[in-house]
Amino acid sequence: MFEPSLAFVAEDTAGVGGYIVGALDSRAFEERLESDWWPGLRARYPEPPPGLPAQRRTPDQQLASVIHHPLRTPDELARRYPSHLHINLLPRLQADGYGSQLTRTLITALRERGSCGVHLYVTRSNRRAVGFYRHFGFTELAATEAKLPGPGAYRFGMTLAGAPSAGQGRR
């Protein structure tokens, strides 16, 4: 059975400025994307020409390639870290506790639903986010480049089952 994604929003007096989304079961989420979402997008956005090197693709072609060849959660990752998350905050909400609050809220929701672990991807160039995840208690997970969304990415994970609440005493 597929459970919809979990989502939480951050806002301040200026309005909505960030969100966090997650899926309890990444594999089920990917199956749902494959059956309900990707086919329509694939029909609308053609695959880049064969033989066109990735570094020569336009940004639109790079996104179209992802639509036609989405990243799949590897078996070893799905066993230990079946859930995944993505967070985005506008600069005005960064470094003000919103990211920690959203992440704690999502992790609590995943734990309450029985998840044993959560994973995420982040670009190496996003040093602030990399530092945030490490500070929060995520650990870098070894991965070959073929199992990452692209060059220059990290894969992080956090064990949830039986672990203390994420971020406790860290901020």
TASULLIN-V759769 format. One record per residue. N is the residue number from 1. RES is the residue in one small letter. D_FIRST is the distance of its C-alpha to the first C-alpha in Angstrom with 2 decimals. Layout:
n = <N N>
res = <RES RES>
d_first = <D_FIRST D_FIRST>
//
This chain:
n = <1 2 3 4 5 6 7 8 9 10 11 12 13 14 15 16 17 18 19 20 21 22 23 24 25 26 27 28 29 30 31 32 33 34 35 36 37 38 39 40 41 42 43 44 45 46 47 48 49 50 51 52 53 54 55 56 57 58 59 60 61 62 63 64 65 66 67 68 69 70 71 72 73 74 75 76 77 78 79 80 81 82 83 84 85 86 87 88 89 90 91 92 93 94 95 96 97 98 99 100 101 102 103 104 105 106 107 108 109 110 111 112 113 114 115 116 117 118 119 120 121 122 123 124 125 126 127 128 129 130 131 132 133 134 135 136 137 138 139 140 141 142 143 144 145 146 147 148 149 150 151 152 153 154 155 156 157 158 159 160 161 162 163 164 165 166 167 168 169 170 171>
res = <m f e p s l a f v a e d t a g v g g y i v g a l d s r a f e e r l e s d w w p g l r a r y p e p p p g l p a q r r t p d q q l a s v i h h p l r t p d e l a r r y p s h l h i n l l p r l q a d g y g s q l t r t l i t a l r e r g s c g v h l y v t r s n r r a v g f y r h f g f t e l a a t e a k l p g p g a y r f g m t l a g a p s a g q g r r>
d_first = <0.00 3.79 6.52 9.80 12.65 15.11 18.65 22.04 25.42 28.92 31.99 35.66 38.63 38.45 34.88 31.47 32.04 28.83 25.11 22.47 18.90 16.23 12.68 11.17 9.72 12.22 11.11 7.72 10.10 12.65 10.83 10.26 13.92 15.04 13.88 14.67 17.16 19.28 20.73 22.47 23.76 24.99 26.90 28.43 29.32 30.91 30.71 33.83 36.69 36.44 38.79 38.84 38.69 36.02 38.84 40.41 37.40 37.49 34.86 33.32 33.33 31.69 28.78 28.62 28.48 25.38 23.74 24.72 24.08 21.35 21.20 18.52 17.66 19.83 18.80 21.13 19.86 16.14 17.25 19.44 18.17 14.44 14.58 16.99 19.23 21.87 24.74 27.66 30.73 33.88 37.00 38.18 35.28 35.47 37.23 37.14 34.30 31.63 29.74 29.85 28.75 25.75 24.75 25.24 23.19 20.16 20.58 20.89 17.64 15.84 17.78 17.01 13.25 14.23 14.65 17.51 18.69 18.82 20.61 22.41 25.08 28.45 31.62 34.54 36.79 34.93 36.89 36.25 32.47 32.91 35.19 32.83 29.92 32.37 33.91 30.59 29.84 27.82 29.29 29.80 27.85 29.81 28.64 30.44 31.04 28.80 25.78 26.75 26.35 30.11 33.40 34.22 30.79 29.77 26.46 26.06 23.83 23.79 22.77 21.19 20.80 24.18 25.82 27.97 26.85 27.07 30.31 32.09 35.80 35.57 36.61>
//
